[in-house]
């Protein structure tokens, strides 16, 4: 649970700090991670 909270906080920080191109990359990585969890 703490790891997930940390990851969400880090993602939110990145979303605010990084330019739009990086936001798109972060969104794609998050989607891949969610997909991998569903199939695990």
N, C-alpha and C positions, 0 to 999 in steps of 0.2 A: 504494500500500500504506500509506504513512504517513497519507494522508488518511482511509482507512477506519479505521485504528487510532485516529486522533483522534476520528472520529465515534462509534465504539463507546465510547471513554472518556467523551466528552461525554454520550452517552446514558445510560451507567451513572451518571454523576454526577447527571444530571437525575432519574434514577429514584430515587436516594436522597434528593434534596433536595426535589423537588416533591411536592405533595399528590396523593392518588389520582386526582383529576380530570385533572390534568396528565399523570399516568402513562398514563392511557387515551388521551389525545390523542397523546402521544409514540409509543405503540404503533401507533396508527392511521397516523401519519405514516411510521413505519418500514415498515409494511406497504405503504403506497402507494409508497414509494421502491423497495422490493424488487420490487414488481410492475412498476414503470416500467423497472427494469433488465432484467427478464426479457423485456420486449417491445421493448427497444431493439435 
